[in-house]
Amino acid sequence: MPPKHAALRPPTGRHVRVPAFGPVRGVYVPRTADAGAFAMSTYGIPLLVLAVTDSATLTGIAFMLEWVPRLGAFALAGAAVDRLGSTRVLRIASVLRALVVLAAALVLPTVGGTAAIATVMLLAALTGVLTEFSYIAAETAGGAASRDAGGHAHRVQAVLLGIDQGATLAGPALAGVLLQYTGATGMLLTIAACSLLGAALAPRQRPAWPQDAPVPVAHGLQIGWRTLRSLPALGWLCVGLVLSNTAIGLVQAAGPVLVIQQLGGTSSQVGLVWSAAAVASLAMVALARFAIDRAGLWPVGATAAALASLACLALAAADTYTTFLVLVALLMAGEAGMTVVLRTLRAHLVPAEVFGSTLSLIILLLLAPFPLAGALVALTPPDLLGHAITACAFLQAAGLAVAFAKLRTHPATRRPLPA
């Protein structure tokens, strides 16, 4: 049954709309453009910071600055989507992100020293906020498509996750190559182009319900918290993934330092690591889609959790670039399998009328470890980063083991999938 607070909202929020196009043009194509900008911003800007500052500490601080504003933006983004609709939020956020990166592309070639450092730090913070607004809008549209798919929601989520991983395949490699061969200007112009394309492709949608009264941000978080507490299967999975993301965030934040300064690589090789990880993640997403049909959610999720934990535990011992690349790919493949399970449970269990608020809270919880990872990289001497990764890997393994032990007998994770 829906939680008791569901009556506080109308039967369907403004973010659930009847699309003027089918799912490919109405959901998948805009998601592809936005995911491209998301991936290039997330993985390319820390590379830009390292290129400008040549400092592991400042790279960690920039990573933290990129994620802290994102966390603050989630609650506001969820309330904005519930209030204005996913299409309008996606368009506004995409256009503003394009303007920000274009401004940085104009400023960086003309300044140096402290001004250049300040520019890239501000760029990290602003793109972080705007990217999360567009992401919440795109995810909400995907959630509506999943509900329309009923018992095949995991197939829709597999397509959406495949789009995200496809962007992660191309985005980091492209960002690294552009930064290495065309400088900051080429990379930033490409991010702006992807952002404007996402804004242009966002379809016009007709509202299904009259406009509601504004939902305060704090109230939206309370709604999301009550919803999550009423859904123990989703809650336990979120706990495990929070600990897992602590390890993943540390690997991501330390990646440029480990590859360039310790393994002797280049910025394009850093991008190649995450592109290889995206290939492995795409393979896992495709496999998970069919495995869930046959085995159910729990076996697939537990197997993916074991793969991620073992890869992360071995990662600290990687002493060559190739070993590092392979282990990161396995780690992210396991994460992709768990994400399909999370998104499927979320689409089945969260009521439509509180989906935006609950989605914001879940993503807020799952991404909270990322600024902490940036702070750890900034505070940890480069030669001790391996030990920090090992400690986080043990926490990851313990958290995922407990989470999937709790989920094993839950009805939502059994076959057949709920209709």
C-alpha positions, 0 to 999 in steps of 0.5 A: 500500500502507498504510505499514509502521506500519499494523500497529501499529494494529488493522484499524479504529480506534474512530473508524470505527463503524457508524452507527445512522442514515443519512449525513444524520442520522448525519453531515450534520445533526450536522455542520451544528450544529457548523459553525454554532457553529464559524463564529460563534466563529471570525468573531464573537469577533474582532469582539467583541474589537474592539468591547470594546477598540477596538484593532487590536493587541489584535484581532490578539493575540486572533486569535493566542490563538484559534488557538495553543491550537487547534494544541496541541489537534489532536494531543490531539483526534486521539488522543482520537477514536482512543481514545474515538470521534467521537461521545463527543468531539463531545458533550463538546466541544460541551457544554463550549463551550456552558458557556464562552460562557454563562459569558462572556455572564453575566460581560461585562455586569457588568465593564469595562476590564481585566476585560472584556479578559481575559474576551474573550481567555480566551473566544477561547482556550477556544473555540478549543480546544473547537471543534477537538475537535468539528471533528476528531470531525466530520471523522473521521465524514466521513472514514468516510462518504467511505471508504464512498462509494469512488470517489464520495468527492469527492461526500461531501466536497463535501456536507460542505464545502458544510455548512461553507461554508453555516455560514460564509455564515450564521455571520459575518453573524449574529454581526455583526448580533447583536453590533451590535443585541443586544450580546455576550449575544445573540451568545454565547447563539446560539453556546451554542444551536448547541453544545448542538444539536450535542451533542444530535444526535450519534447513538449509534453502536455500536463496531466493535472492542474498545477499544484501548490509549491512543495517546500524543499524540507517537506519534500525531503520529509516525504521522501524519508517517510516513503523510504522508511516505509519500503524496507527493501529499498532502504536496505539496498540504499544502505549497502550502496552508500557504503559501496559508493564511498569506495567507488567515489574514492577510486574516481577521485583518486583516478587522475592522481593514481594514473598520471602521477603514480602509474605514469599515464596521461589524461587520455589514459585516465579517460580510457579507464572509465571508457573501459569501465563503461564497456564492462558496465554495458555488458553487465546491464545487458546480462542483468536484463535477461538474468533478472527475467530468469533468476529474479532480482536477488541472485543478480544483485548479490552476484554483482555485489560480490564482483564489485567487492572483490574487484575493489579489494584487489584494486589497491594492489594494482601496480600497472596501468593495465591491471588498474584498468581491468579492476576498475572495469570489474568494479563498475560492472558490479556497480551497474548490476546493482544499479539495475536492481535498485532502479527496478525496485524503485520503479516498482515500489515508490508511489508515482505521486511522491516519486520526485521527492523520493528520488531526490532523497535516494540520490542524495543518500547515494551521492553523499560519499562522493564529496567525502572521497574528494576530501580524502584525496585532498588530505591523504598523501598520494603514496597512501591512497592505496591503503585508503582504498583498501579500508573503504573496500572492506566497508563496501564488502561488509555493507553489501553483504548485510544489505543483500542478506536482508533482501534475500527473503523480501517478496519484492526480490522474488520471482516473478517480478511484481506487475 
